[in-house]
Amino acid sequence: MILRTAWKNVWRNKTRSMVVIASVTIGIFAGIFAVGLMNGTMEQRVDAAINKEISHIQLNRETFRDNDDLHLTLDSIRERNRKIRNMAGVEAITNRLVVNAIANTASKSTGIQLIGINPDQDKKAFNLHEAVIPGTGSYFNRESRHNLALVGEDLAKELNIIRYELHNATMDSLRSAGIPENVLKKLNPMVDKRYASQDLFVKDLKKHLTKKMLEAHGQKIMEHAWTFRERSRLTLTFLDKDNVQTGGMFRIAGIYDIKNSMYEKSHVFVQKKDLQQLTGLGAQATHKIIVRIADREQTKQITEALRDAFPALQVQNWKEISPDLAMMTSMIEKFNAVFMIIILAALSFGIVNTMLMVVLERTKELGMLTAIGMNKKKVFTMIMSESVFLSLVGGVAGMIVSKIILMLTNQNGINFSSAAEGFEAMGFSAHIYPTISNTFFITVTALIIITGILSSVYPAIKALKLDPADALRTE
Amino acid sequence: MKVLELHNVHKIYNGSEVNVHAVNGITIDFEEGEFSAIVGPSGSGKTTLLNMIGGLDSPTEGKILVDNTDLSTLKTSDLIDFRMWNIGFVFQSYNLIPVLTAKENVEFIMNLQKRPKKERDQRTMEMLKAVGLGDRANSRPAKLSGGQQQRVAVARALASKPKFILADEPSANLDSKSTETLLDIMEELNREEKITFIFSTHDNRVIKKARRVVTIEDGKVISDENKQ
């Protein structure tokens, strides 16, 4: 009876209750969605780092990571490979040769890390082969009498391996991408012109488009307008095993895009056999054994097992190789907690305020209830229940809205293409798939109920302190 | 049989400048089945006296016994329970719960008393019929007139089977016709069911109907007239 009356009391002032419920709903949705967005961003970053950059665990000679000494190769590589492959939880391994180098083109040069891989073996540990931009070549699939190199999109741009041009096919693809006709009309004078760099292309764009058009569509136009220069070459210079400067001319095998500008700018992949030959390190030379495991949750245990098996080697997992990722993951978790605390605190204040108003407005009625024999426990329960109902209705609505919107956005992702450059500069994809674990959902539900209960304590105590005779005199 | 006894009851309110002696040494008792009115001008101490009789306020001095129980010996929580089982209240401004129907309002106190559902349903309808509102059981207070709301309040007060009913200015917000109907119903319940009614009023229509009129002024009983 008390609960039924409390439920009816919630709807006594429909507008006020709806405002409170709507604010709780919006607050919970905002909190959960923001957390989902942050989780999604971070998960994608960790996945990208593991799948394309560092994998789960790496083994190398003790001091190799500190000084990148070319001579610190691993011995007994076949035996080590076999031993690791046979360990529980290991999905795949790959051997890499890592050499510091300078990449040169006719117009520019820059320092890079040259990674020698066996493409067939590497495919099993990384999915870099899936990141090759269509139309720019392939993942060492074609036979060539030249040395081949796979370069990152941002390095390609920096070294001017790409160019910009607008032709009829580009205009059609821009039209399909939603660029308005008036903008396309303004681009007409640029059709069939070739631009050697992004700067030159942007300079001409600025001449033809208004600032507003450039802000709204510039990024998309640039994404469609760049093309790879066929049969481009670059020279890679590095030291050989005798510390003598050497190098070679490499044809571009393809251009990869892993949505991480820093990595793309500093990592060039070549075939290990070419690098072994050019450095004179020999056919078995390997600096790193990279291990991909079946379950990320097992990282710590497998790392320990590898340390036991290879005490002379440095064994590091992804959290140790990239402490920034581990730190960011833990920071995001803390940030999420703080964010939810702020949302729940706001929810709490909203409920306290509303319920205090309720107690104030119903002073006479509460006095009457005490007068006719409703004891303090029941008055307390009634006021508490009203607060809990308010927060529960808003909370559950917020959870449902969040779940639906998260499900929808998780399927197609949210594209922050206008800020893509900034995201990719930090190694994050601009296309985010928000994600929330079921545990988080359950935790938030529990927290909403607890917040509702805690928020109602103060107004309920206020109601208890009412003197029935005084309360009945209230007008 | 005495249902209510007051022995030298005083109530003093401590004001910031002067103390107000709202009830000043009243000694009086009420028998079962009385239909009495406590009358007096505004500020005479009627409501204070009624609040003390109802256990909503405590006397500064003196004793109030309801059915031989001294109210001052009861703890706050026991006093609430005591009110629930022994005293029915009818307030000037009806004080019904607006989100509940007439039936639910009447049933509310029986719910607090944890009476079985069958008994609650039966008594609720009996009480509503007794006040002439059997057909408005499912109406909310906002859909009822002032007189009808006050009749629901009377039904609610009766539902708990109290020793007596305290009605504080029950006709203050009612027109003549509604007042007459209400008083007729209460008088009939008093005669037929032997329910004790104690009114606090300065309404002549109520005073006329009352069989005993206790007049107080400045917190003192100045006359006690039994019309029977």
Boltz contact constraints between the chains, C-beta under 6 A:
constraints:
  - contact:
      token1: [A, 1]
      token2: [B, 111]
      max_distance: 6.0
  - contact:
      token1: [A, 8]
      token2: [B, 99]
      max_distance: 6.0
  - contact:
      token1: [A, 9]
      token2: [B, 99]
      max_distance: 6.0
  - contact:
      token1: [A, 12]
      token2: [B, 99]
      max_distance: 6.0
  - contact:
      token1: [A, 368]
      token2: [B, 95]
      max_distance: 6.0
  - contact:
      token1: [A, 371]
      token2: [B, 56]
      max_distance: 6.0
  - contact:
      token1: [A, 371]
      token2: [B, 89]
      max_distance: 6.0
  - contact:
      token1: [A, 372]
      token2: [B, 89]
      max_distance: 6.0
  - contact:
      token1: [A, 372]
      token2: [B, 109]
      max_distance: 6.0
  - contact:
      token1: [A, 373]
      token2: [B, 80]
      max_distance: 6.0
  - contact:
      token1: [A, 373]
      token2: [B, 83]
      max_distance: 6.0
  - contact:
      token1: [A, 373]
      token2: [B, 84]
      max_distance: 6.0
  - contact:
      token1: [A, 373]
      token2: [B, 112]
      max_distance: 6.0
  - contact:
      token1: [A, 374]
      token2: [B, 112]
      max_distance: 6.0
  - contact:
      token1: [A, 375]
      token2: [B, 80]
      max_distance: 6.0
  - contact:
      token1: [A, 468]
      token2: [B, 56]
      max_distance: 6.0
  - contact:
      token1: [A, 469]
      token2: [B, 51]
      max_distance: 6.0
  - contact:
      token1: [A, 469]
      token2: [B, 56]
      max_distance: 6.0
  - contact:
      token1: [A, 469]
      token2: [B, 57]
      max_distance: 6.0
